[in-house]
Amino acid sequence: MIDKDTRVIVQGITGRQGRFHTKLMLEYGTRIVAGVTPGKGGEVIHGVPVFNTIEEALEKEDAEASIIFVPAQFALDAALEAIEYLDLIVIITEGIPTHDTMKIREYAERKKKRVIGPNTPGIINVDRSKLGIMPSNIFKRGNVGIVTRSGTLSYEIALTLTENNIGQSYLIGIGGDYVICTDFVEVLKFYENDPYTDAIILIGEIGGNLENIAANYIRKMKKPVIAYIAGRFAPKEKRLGHAGAIIQREGEDAESKIRILREAGAYIAETIKDIPKILREIL
């Protein structure tokens, strides 16, 4: 999805979060060629020129991707603008109204563009490029791909792998909202075809049916998938952190998802510490 040559625009670069994470992404080697904040054109942030619109930025710089740090009330307009001009959009913003996200997803599907998120930690191609907010020092280059609904859980698992001398190829956060734009299956397909990934870790949680849908695809996969599902002891109809992490219907609890994934052929990690042990056995 991204590599060291991917040219990136940061939307909301002049805000506190945009400014902070732009610096960290640049330090990691991400090729950020422009920032966009309406009304702030002409400024320079960490050596990156700022423009009023994406169209204006593209007159000066080529770009393929965007990462969005725009506040929730303006995220719809920012995302639609990015989808119009760019191929990959990562939406970090959380708290976007569900109907706005539905409009973003519909427009992205119509334009055949890839949107990751919203409410995602982003994407990291380890040691190559980062479009996200994850702490880069916890990663080590290797052959294990991670796909996750939870940012913080994925950081803990990546660190556990690194401490056990197991490297990672990518981490892709699909987002923790009830409605998102790229699901588990689409990322699993990417990993199945990625020559640098030999095994996949799927980090799920209670609520929704994304993990159950993923199980149907896992049945057909050649590469091994390890699944870790958070929220085993979460009470019904109690939201667990993310907007989408709430048990509302049958099959949305952790035990049901674990059973379905196990039946599909996924290796189940009962605890995070089990993951390195399983990886050593299957690789």
Phi, psi and omega per residue, in radians:
M1 nan -0.671 3.087
I2 -2.447 2.705 3.014
D3 -2.571 -3.014 -3.043
K4 -1.158 -0.264 -3.132
D5 -1.705 -0.100 -3.136
T6 -1.124 2.205 -3.094
R7 -1.711 2.221 -2.877
V8 -2.116 2.483 2.965
I9 -1.921 2.364 3.075
V10 -1.799 2.007 3.072
Q11 -1.586 2.194 -3.040
G12 1.554 0.488 -3.054
I13 -1.159 -0.428 -3.089
T14 -1.494 -0.158 3.081
G15 -1.332 2.969 -3.071
R16 -1.060 -0.847 -3.119
Q17 -1.224 -0.743 3.131
G18 -1.059 -0.758 -3.139
R19 -1.133 -0.799 -3.087
F20 -1.097 -0.860 -3.056
H21 -1.368 -0.407 3.017
T22 -1.067 -0.761 3.122
K23 -1.043 -0.785 -3.118
L24 -1.185 -0.677 3.115
M25 -1.157 -0.711 3.087
L26 -1.076 -0.747 3.129
E27 -1.113 -0.485 3.130
Y28 -1.389 -0.270 3.119
G29 1.930 0.046 3.106
T30 -1.121 2.375 -3.125
R31 -1.519 1.493 3.091
I32 -1.572 2.034 -3.029
V33 -1.781 -0.303 -3.101
A34 -2.849 2.742 2.985
G35 -2.107 2.724 3.118
V36 -2.324 2.134 2.961
T37 -2.529 2.011 3.141
P38 -0.956 2.273 3.133
G39 1.535 -0.118 -3.105
K40 -1.975 0.196 3.134
G41 -0.975 2.423 -3.125
G42 1.792 -0.320 3.082
E43 -1.314 2.889 3.068
V44 -2.295 2.187 -3.132
I45 -2.055 2.028 -3.134
H46 0.921 0.647 3.131
G47 1.444 0.035 -3.122
V48 -1.741 2.187 3.130
P49 -1.241 2.493 -3.110
V50 -1.879 2.393 3.132
F51 -2.161 2.874 -3.118
N52 -1.396 -0.525 -3.108
T53 -2.471 2.839 3.065
I54 -1.150 -0.709 3.132
E55 -1.000 -0.742 3.119
E56 -1.150 -0.697 3.130
A57 -1.111 -0.699 -3.084
L58 -1.263 -0.265 3.031
E59 -1.235 -0.423 -3.108
K60 -1.853 -0.569 -3.029
E61 -2.355 2.454 2.979
D62 -1.366 2.502 3.096
A63 -2.696 2.641 3.107
E64 -2.032 -0.367 -2.970
A65 -2.381 2.782 3.093
S66 -2.403 2.557 2.975
I67 -2.147 2.313 -2.954
I68 -1.932 2.122 3.049
F69 -2.020 0.400 -3.055
V70 -1.323 2.472 3.085
P71 -0.967 2.668 -2.975
A72 -0.942 -0.670 -3.056
Q73 -1.231 -0.295 3.140
F74 -1.931 0.004 -3.010
A75 -1.180 -0.598 3.142
L76 -1.027 -0.894 -3.131
D77 -1.079 -0.722 -3.138
A78 -1.098 -0.759 -3.115
A79 -1.175 -0.764 3.140
L80 -1.100 -0.671 3.085
E81 -1.108 -0.753 -3.137
A82 -1.142 -0.744 -3.139
I83 -1.081 -0.589 -3.132
E84 -1.087 -0.612 -2.959
Y85 -2.002 -0.381 -2.968
L86 -2.133 2.860 -3.047
D87 -1.641 -0.531 -3.101
L88 -2.263 2.246 -3.132
I89 -2.255 2.226 3.094
V90 -1.957 2.086 -3.084
I91 -1.846 1.818 3.131
I92 -1.320 -0.570 -3.024
T93 -0.898 2.353 2.990
E94 -1.950 2.866 3.138
G95 1.448 0.243 3.085
I96 -1.237 2.306 3.112
P97 -0.966 2.466 -3.057
T98 -1.009 -0.701 3.141
H99 -1.131 -0.578 3.072
D100 -1.145 -0.756 3.116
T101 -1.101 -0.674 3.108
M102 -1.088 -0.665 3.090
K103 -1.162 -0.710 3.121
I104 -1.085 -0.810 -3.106
R105 -1.123 -0.760 -3.131
E106 -1.097 -0.734 -3.115
Y107 -1.198 -0.679 3.116
A108 -1.118 -0.729 3.112
E109 -1.125 -0.696 3.139
R110 -1.154 -0.658 -3.117
K111 -1.563 -0.015 -3.121
K112 0.993 0.835 3.100
K113 -1.983 2.717 -3.134
R114 -1.717 2.118 3.055
V115 -2.061 2.231 3.071
I116 -1.840 2.199 -3.132
G117 1.910 -2.779 0.064
P118 -1.339 -3.111 -3.127
N119 1.016 0.882 -3.119
T120 -2.074 2.637 2.984
P121 -1.324 -0.230 3.080
G122 1.853 -2.675 -3.104
I123 -2.274 2.453 2.954
I124 -2.311 2.220 2.923
N125 -1.700 1.812 -2.863
V126 -1.011 2.251 -3.139
D127 1.205 0.205 -3.136
R128 -2.192 -0.930 -3.108
S129 -2.821 2.692 -3.126
K130 -2.432 2.164 2.974
L131 -2.036 1.404 -3.073
G132 3.058 -2.956 -3.021
I133 -2.037 0.130 -3.103
M134 -1.227 2.548 3.095
P135 -1.229 1.990 -2.972
S136 -1.252 -0.365 -3.065
N137 -1.245 -0.195 -3.112
I138 -1.544 -0.105 -3.045
F139 -1.729 2.669 3.090
K140 -2.404 2.333 -3.084
R141 -1.122 2.331 3.129
G142 -2.969 -2.640 -2.968
N143 -2.117 0.336 3.127
V144 -1.913 2.148 3.105
G145 -1.673 2.443 3.139
I146 -2.038 2.330 3.001
V147 -2.220 2.348 -2.915
T148 -2.579 2.627 2.925
R149 -1.614 -0.362 -3.031
S150 -2.001 2.173 3.097
G151 -1.160 -0.955 -3.030
T152 -1.141 -0.659 3.085
L153 -1.114 -0.678 -3.135
S154 -1.167 -0.602 3.091
Y155 -1.127 -0.748 -3.118
E156 -1.113 -0.697 -3.124
I157 -1.253 -0.720 3.092
A158 -1.053 -0.753 3.119
L159 -1.115 -0.715 3.109
T160 -1.070 -0.716 3.103
L161 -1.111 -0.817 -3.123
T162 -1.060 -0.736 3.125
E163 -1.128 -0.404 3.101
N164 -1.745 0.297 3.076
N165 1.053 0.621 3.064
I166 -1.996 2.042 -3.062
G167 -1.524 2.912 -3.096
Q168 -2.130 2.554 3.067
S169 -1.556 -0.991 3.141
Y170 -2.364 2.751 2.775
L171 -2.226 2.205 3.131
I172 -2.197 2.061 3.109
G173 -1.680 2.064 -3.085
I174 -1.415 -0.274 3.116
G175 1.893 2.642 -3.050
G176 -1.814 0.066 3.140
D177 -1.364 2.866 -3.131
Y178 -1.165 -0.619 3.057
V179 -1.974 2.162 3.103
I180 -2.275 3.035 -3.009
C181 -1.822 -0.396 3.066
T182 -2.290 2.238 -3.042
D183 -1.822 -3.092 -3.119
F184 -1.001 -0.775 -3.042
V185 -1.046 -0.749 -3.128
E186 -1.103 -0.653 3.114
V187 -1.304 -0.659 3.082
L188 -1.065 -0.684 3.079
K189 -1.082 -0.725 3.104
F190 -1.052 -0.839 -3.118
Y191 -1.154 -0.655 -3.139
E192 -1.047 -0.532 -3.113
N193 -1.766 -0.027 -3.095
D194 -1.480 2.072 -3.087
P195 -1.171 -0.259 -3.099
Y196 -1.655 -0.037 -3.107
T197 -2.010 2.170 -3.126
D198 -1.893 -0.323 3.108
A199 -2.628 2.723 -3.052
I200 -2.225 2.438 2.992
I201 -1.932 2.152 3.095
L202 -1.836 2.073 -3.141
I203 -1.866 1.910 -3.118
G204 -2.017 -3.086 3.126
E205 -2.752 3.062 -3.133
I206 -1.132 2.824 3.082
G207 1.593 2.469 3.110
G208 1.195 -3.042 -3.093
N209 -2.242 0.351 -3.075
L210 -1.090 -0.701 3.138
E211 -1.174 -0.636 3.141
N212 -1.191 -0.667 3.067
I213 -1.160 -0.704 3.115
A214 -1.051 -0.618 -3.127
A215 -1.025 -0.656 3.133
N216 -1.093 -0.609 3.112
Y217 -1.362 -0.638 -3.129
I218 -1.014 -0.583 3.117
R219 -0.951 -0.541 -3.047
K220 -1.686 -0.070 -3.032
M221 -1.386 2.588 3.065
K222 -1.596 -0.544 -3.134
K223 -1.455 2.530 -3.127
P224 -1.249 2.516 3.107
V225 -2.151 2.227 3.027
I226 -1.824 2.241 -3.114
A227 -1.969 2.352 3.012
Y228 -2.193 2.125 -3.095
I229 -1.974 2.133 -3.140
A230 -1.578 2.624 3.023
G231 1.769 0.494 -3.105
R232 -1.016 -0.594 -3.046
F233 -1.884 0.285 3.124
A234 -1.258 2.295 3.106
P235 -1.234 2.643 -3.133
K236 -1.080 2.461 3.101
E237 1.088 0.441 3.038
K238 -2.047 2.103 -3.067
R239 -1.248 2.326 -3.101
L240 -1.878 1.430 3.071
G241 1.345 -1.365 -3.072
H242 -1.321 2.722 3.113
A243 -1.073 -0.584 -3.102
G244 -1.538 -0.105 -3.042
A245 -1.621 1.288 3.113
I246 -2.600 2.276 -3.123
I247 -1.406 1.982 -3.125
Q248 -2.044 -0.460 -3.101
R249 -2.362 2.920 3.095
E250 -1.077 2.414 3.130
G251 1.616 -0.029 -3.119
E252 -1.722 -0.052 3.115
D253 -1.444 2.884 -3.048
A254 -1.107 -0.778 -3.069
E255 -1.105 -0.663 3.111
S256 -1.134 -0.746 -3.134
K257 -1.160 -0.707 3.112
I258 -1.074 -0.761 -3.138
R259 -1.093 -0.783 -3.112
I260 -1.143 -0.732 3.133
L261 -1.178 -0.698 3.118
R262 -1.111 -0.746 3.122
E263 -1.115 -0.474 3.138
A264 -1.414 -0.144 3.102
G265 1.841 0.075 3.092
A266 -1.322 2.568 3.003
Y267 -1.426 2.295 -3.079
I268 -1.785 2.192 3.043
A269 -1.678 2.067 3.125
E270 -1.258 -0.622 3.090
T271 -2.333 2.881 3.122
I272 -1.094 -0.617 -3.130
K273 -1.160 -0.317 3.115
D274 -1.297 -0.403 -2.999
I275 -1.077 -0.855 3.107
P276 -1.041 -0.652 3.129
K277 -1.084 -0.787 -3.139
I278 -1.123 -0.743 -3.140
L279 -1.068 -0.698 3.134
R280 -1.138 -0.548 -3.134
E281 -1.307 -0.619 -3.006
I282 -1.690 -0.276 -3.132
L283 -1.828 nan nan
